[in-house]
Every structure is written in structure tokens, then in C-alpha cells.
Amino acid sequence: MATRRPPPPDTDTAAPRPRAAAARVQALAGVSPVVVVTGLRQVGKSTLLATPPLSAGRRRIDFDQPAERAAFMADVDAVLRSGTPLTLDEVQREPGVMLALKRAVDAMGTRRRRGQFLVSGSANLLLLRQVADSLAGRATYLTLRPLTRRERLGLGSTGRWSALLATDPGDWPELLEDDAAPAADWRDTVLHGGFPEVALHLAPAARADWFDGYVATWLDRDLRDLAVIQDLVDFRRVMQSAASRIGQLANQSAIASDVGRSQVAVRGWLAVLETAYFIARIPAYVPSRAARVAKTPKLFWGDAALGLHMAGQREPTGAHFENVVALDLLAWRDLAPGRPEILHWRSRSQAEVDFVIEHEGAVLPIEVKTSRTVDARDVRGIEAFLATYPKRARAGVLLYDGAETRQFGRVVAVPWWRVL
């Protein structure tokens, strides 16, 4: 049996693609002494922080290296207070460093050095109880998602969600005709995924082995930093069950039934997967407590290609493409000022909209189809949403796999690649 090759470090040996988050990290470093960048392992956090000008004049400490980590922690307070700007990679491996950072920042008093510490972690540190409160008011946080399609193309951006929100719906067709991103096959977009190593460097035949090694390494080495899991076989089965339910309501009881474990256990394991960014849950759009709508979040995977692999599937489906759109929306949300909300909507009568953006008073419903043609039936969900919330939403967008922009009343159907 061939030896499984572990994934490479979280850096690219080739020139990295420009990341949409780079300018945001630079801006945060100009106002805060500690900037924390977290995200799924291998999405390029280390590469981002090692790219000029962020890397200029910095010493890097890699917490993935036991000897380097031990030497740092042996004299942690002195190193942090030395005045040397530091980049600390994968700090979830040593939760105590966050309290040490707190002490170092507090010791600066009113003379806090902006951007003194750049920190990365492959877990949402705000969800880890041992570190959640240690840097309150002292750090700013940013999530780095997998490569968006436009980042993979070298454009360094997310989808055109800000432009849609800022433009009158009547001008959307003209806006979207003027675009630099080329047409593409949505299936290829799913299969590439957003891990830089997979999306930019690996041949298609090598992807399955890479994903196998990625998951095995995380289960064998990284998971222990987040939780004590006694039954890794059932934990992996929960991962597989969740991957088979991409784009569906996050039904914990159904996953528990698949695996034969209690809902309590499954709830905890899903929380671990969410903390490590393996899954993402999109909340429901519920404008009021009395609203007659489904309130369960929808489940998506942290990378569409990884989710496809975990489910044991080879051919992408519409749900996997919806996952691509979800991740692009989340990447945009994480960088946009004012922190937009990314939601979904389903009425009690089963009318539904895949995504709803809510931002600074504007509400935009979005539907995703992989069909080459669309007609009035395909916009019924958006029309139901617009009729239900006439004062909140002016128009909606249908992304589909065709080549022409079409108008259906207040809904614009547009080729998906003009937006993503």
C-alpha cells in the first residue's frame, strides 16, 4: 500500500495569488497592536502574513515546529516585550500565548505599537473557551477563507456583491456586462476548490490523495488541540454525513441517526468542525420573532472540493456549486465594512431563497441554479421573498449557467461568472 503523503506547509512555493484580505490586514495592522487571522488549515494564512509589506522587519515563530514553540514559550514574556515585530503562526497549538500577548500589550500602556503582533490560527480563537476573552479590546480579528474564483484568476477580489448593493437594480445588467472575469464551467470551479496547493498546483488525478492526507493529518495531529475525541471513526463519519448534506438545513438529528450517536455528541462534534472552519452554518433570515419562516441554519463545507471528496462523490452537483457561492459571500462579508449578514430564507409554505444579503438597510435575495436556461418558474422563490418583504428588498439576483442576462420583473438572471 502506498504511503500517504502529508499536505505541504501552509505556504506556496510559487508566487502566491493576490488575496482580497491583504489590504484589510494591512489596514487593521495600522490601528491595532494585535491582528489575528484565522481560517481553515492550508488556505494561505502563513503565505499572506509572509507577503510584503506585512512581512517587512518581522521575526516569525512557527508553532507547528515543537522545538521552535518550546524555545519561544520558555521565555515568552521577554520575547514579546523585546520590541521586535512578530508573526506568530498556528497559535491554537499553544493557548497560553494569548494570555502572554495580553500581558505584553498591557505592558505597553498608552504607547501601544500598532501592528506589533500578527497572529494566525487554524481555529476560530473566539470560540475556544481557553482564549476567547484574553485579548478583548486588544486585538482585531479576520477570517481568511479559501481562494475565491477571482483570487484564483489573479484578480485578488471576491464576487461583485458590493457593486450590486451600491447600484440601482435597473443598472445591474450594464454593471455586470462590464467585467474582467472570464466565463467558466461551474463544475471545474467546484473541483478546483480554494486550497492554493490544490487549486493552483495539483493535477486532477492527485487531488484525492491530497485530500486524504489533509484529513488524516488533521484528525491525527491537529484535532487534539481543539477537543478530546475518543472515537475518531464515528467523528469521521459525522464529517462524511455533514459533507453529504451540503446546502441542506443543518439537521443534527439526521446526522446523529446516520452515525448512530446521540444528538448531544453530534452537536459537540459539529461545533468542533465549525471552530476549525471545516463547516460553515448560514443562519436563517428571520426579521421578527413572529415571522413564519424556518429558523434552522443551512450547512456548508469549508471548501467545496473537500466537501465533495468527504462525501465520497466525484461529480459536483448544484449543492456543491451553491457551496462555492456561499464561501464567496462569506469571504466578501468578512472583509466588507459594517459586517454584512449572509443568510438564507425558507417560508412555512416552502418558498425559499438560497442566500440573503442584509447590509446597512439593504436586503438582496440571491438564488443559484446550474441550469443553462431559466424561465419565470426559476424566480418564484425570489418573487415570494420580495412580496413578503416589499419595504426591505427592491430586487433579486438569479445566478445561472447561461450566457445571457435576462430580466424577470424585479429579478435579474445573470451568468454566474459575471458575479463570482
N, C-alpha and C positions, 0 to 999 in steps of 0.2 A: 504494500500500500504506500502510495507516495506521501512524503512528509508535507504537512500543510504549512505553507509559507505564511508567517505572520504579516500583518499590514506594515507598511513603512511608517516612519515617524510622520508627525502632523505637519510636514513641510513638503514643498515641491522642489525637485532638483532643477527643473526647467523654470524659465521666467514665469512667475505667477500671474494670473489674470488680475486686472484691477478689480477691487472689491468695492461695492457700494458703501460698505461700512467704514472705509478708510477715512474719509473726511469727517465722519461723525466721531470716530475715536479720537482723531486729532483735535476736534473741537472740544470734546469732553476733557481731554488732557490739558486744555488751556484754562479750565475752570475748577478742576477737582484734583486733589492730591493723589487719589487712587481711582483708576479706571479698571473695571472688571469686565472682561469679555468672556462669555461662556457660550457653549454650544455643543452639539454632538461631536464626539471624538472624530478626528480626521477631516473636519470641514475646512481647515485652514486657519485656525486661530493663531498658531505659532508663526505661520508664514506672514499673516497680517501684521503681527507685532514686530516681526523681524524686517519689515519693509521700511526703507527711509520714507519720510523723515522720522517716523515713530521710533526707529531703532537707534537713531543717532546718539552716541555718547552713553549708551546703556550697557550695563552688565546683565547677562541673562542667567537665571537659575532654573535648571530643568528638574522639576520634582519627579519626573519619571525615572531619573537616574538615582538609585539608592545612595550611592556614595556622595553625590553632589548634594542631595537633600539632607543627609545626615550632617555633613560639614556645615551647611547653612544653618540648620536648626541648633547645632551645638553652640553657636554664637549669634543667634538670630537678632537679638536686640542691638548688638553692636553693628552688625552688617546693615540693618535697616536704618540706623541713625548715622551712618557714615557720610551721608550726603550724596553718595553715588546714585544716580537714577537707576532703577532696577526694573527688569522684566521677570516676573515670576510665573513660570509655566506649570499648568496642571496642579494647582494648589489644593484641589479637593483631596489629594493624597495626604495632605498634612493640615487638617483643620485648625491646628493650633497656630498656624501662621497668620490667620486672620486676626486673632487677638493681639498677636505681636505687631501687626500693621496698625491696629487701633492705638497701641501704646506709642508707636513711632509717630503717628500723625498727631496725637495729643501732645507729644513732647515738642512738636514744632510750635505749639502755641498759636499766636496770631501770624506767625511767619511761615505758614504752610506753603510748601513748594508745589506748584501746580504740575500735574503730570509726573510726580516723583516716582510713583509705582504703577506700572502696567501689569495687570494680573490676568491670567487665563485659567479656565477650568472647564472640564468636560462634564459638568453637572451644574444645575441651577442652584447656585450657592444660597439664594434667598429661600430655597425650600429645604435646605439642610439645617436641622434644628441646632446643631452644634456651632454654626457660623452665622445664622441668619441675622442676629442682632448686633454682631460685633462691630460692624462698620457703618451703623446707621448714622446718616448725616455726614459721613466722611468719604463716601465713595459713590461713584456713578456706575451704572450697570448697562451693558449692551449685550444682546444675543446675536451671535453670528450663525446664520442659517446656512445650509448647503448652497452651492453655487446656483444662482438663478440662471435662466437661459441666457439673459443678456450679459451676465458676468462670464458665462462660458464662451460667449461670442466675442469677448474682449471689450464690451461696451461699458462695463463697470456700473450697472444700474439694475434696478428691479423693474417690474412692469409699470405701465403708464397710468397707475391709479391716481396719482396726484393730479396729472393733467386732466383726467376725466372729471375729477371732482371740481377742478378750477374752471372748467369750460362749460358754457351753456350746452345742454343736450342737443340743441339744434345744430351745433357746430361740431359734434363728435365725428361724423363721417369725414369731414375735411381734416380734422385733427389727426385722425387715425390713418388717413391716406399718406400723411407726411411722416414717414417713419424709417429708421435706419436698420431695423432688424429684418432679416430675410425670412421668407416662408420656410416652413419645416414640416416634417412628419411628426405628429404628436407622439407616436409610438417610439420613435428614436429619442425624443426628449425624455420620455419616461425611462427608457433603457439606459441612457447616459447617467441619469441621476445627477446628484450635485456634489459627491465627493470628488475633490480635484484629481486625485490619483486615478479614479475610475473614469470620470467624465473626460479627462484630458489626455490620459496616457495609456490606458489599458485597451488591448484588443478585446472585442466582444467575447471571444472564447475564454478569456482569462478572468472575466468578471465574477463568475460563480465561485471560483477558488478564492478570490479576494474577499468576497462577502463571507464565505465560510470561515476564513481565517480571522476576519474582523469580529464576527460574532463570538467565535471561540475564545479569542484573546480577551474580549470584554467580559465574558462570563467567567473565565479562569482567573483574570487578573484585576480588572477594574471594578467589577461589581462589588467586591468586598469592601471597597472604600465607601460605598453608599448604604449597604444593608447586609445583614446576615441571612442568607438564603440557604436553608438546609436541603431543599430538594431542587437541584438545578434542572433535572429532567422536566418536572412539571412547570418550572419557571419558564423554560424554553418553550414548552407547549403553550403557555399563556402568550408568549411573544408571537408564536405562529397563529394562534387563534385571533389575536388582535390584528395581525397583518392580513388575515383573510376577511376582515370586516372594515377595510378602508372605505371611508366615505359614508359609513352607516352610523346610526345612533350608537353611542358608547354603552352597550348593553352588558353590564358586568355580570348579570345572572346568566346570560347566554354563554359568555366566556367561561364562567365557573362550571357550567354544565358540560362544555366541551372538554374541560380538563379534569373534571371530577373533584374539584376542590371547593371549599366554602367561598361565599361571596366576600367574606371578611379578608381571607387570604388573597383573593384576586384583586380586591380593592387596593390592598397594600402593595402588591406587586406592580399593578398599573401605575401607582404613584411613584414607585422607583423608576419605572421606564420613562415616565414623564419628567422626573428630575434629571435623568440622563439624556433627555431630548430624543429618546427613541420613538416616543409617540407624542402627538400634539392633539389636544382636545379643543374644538371650536365651540364656544358657548352658543346657546340659542338667543335669538333676538326676542326679548321679552320687554316691550316698552312700558308695561304696567303689570302689577301683581294680578290684576283681574283678566289679563289677556288670555284668550282661549287658544293657546299655542303649545306645542311640545316644548318642554324646557330642558330636555336631555341634550348634552353636547354631542357633536359628531366627532368621530375618531379618525385621525390620520396618522400616517407614519412619518418619522423624522426625515426620511429620504425615500422617494417613491421607488427607486430601483431596489433599494434594500428591502422595502416592504414587499415588493413583488417576489424577491428571492426568498424571504422568510415564509411567505405563504406557499412556497413550492410551485409557483406559477412561472411560465416562460413568456406568455403573450400578454402584453398590457391590455387592460380593459379601460372603460370610461372612468371607473373609480380611481384607477391609478393616475389618469390624466387630471382628474379633479384634485388628487393629492398634489400634483405639480403646481396647480393654480393656488391651492391652499398655502403651500410653502412660499410661493412668490408673494402672496398677500401678507403673510407673516413677516417675511424679510422686509417688505416695504413698511409695515406697521412699526417694526422695531426701530426703524430709522427716522420715521416721519415725526415732525414736531407736533406736540399736542396729543400724542399717543392715541391714534385711531383705534376703534374696536373692529375686530373681524368676527362675524357672527354667521349663523345660519338661521333659516326660518322654516317652520312647518306648522300649518294650521291644524286644528282638530279635524277639518274636513280633508286633510292630507294634501292640500295645496302646499307646495314647497319651493324654496329658493335655495340654491346651493350656498351662496355667500351673500352677506350683507355688510357693507362698509358703513360705519357710523363715525363721522368725524366733524367736529365743530359745527354741529347742527345739520350737516348734510347727511343724507342716507341714500346709499346706492345699492340696489339689489343686482346680483350677478348670477347668471345661470351658465352652466358649462355643458356642452354637447360635443360628441365626437363624430356626429353625422356630417356628411358632405353637403347636405341640403337641409334647410329648415323651412317651416311654414308657421302659420298662426298658432297651431297646436303647441308648438315648442315654447311659446312665450306665455302660456296660460299661468304658470306659477308666478312669474313676474307681474303679470296683469292683476292677479289676485292680491299680491302684495301691495301694488300701487293703489288698488281700490280700497284696501284695508287701511292704509296709512296715507291718504291723499295730501295731508298737510306736511308730511315728513319727507316723502320721496317724490321727485319730479319725473324721473325716468329710470330705465333699467338697461342693462347690457347683457346680451347673449353672446357668449364666445362659442364659435363652432368651427368645423374643419373645412369650411368652404373657402372660396376665393373672393367673394363679393360682399360688400357692406350692404345690408338691407334694412329697411325701416318697417316696423310693425307698430303703428301708433306711437306710443311713448317708449317703445323698446327698440334699440338698435342692435341688430345682429351683425357681428363683425368677425372676420377671420381671427382666430385666437392669437396668431403670431404677430398681429399688429398691436396687441396689447402686452403680451408677455415678452 
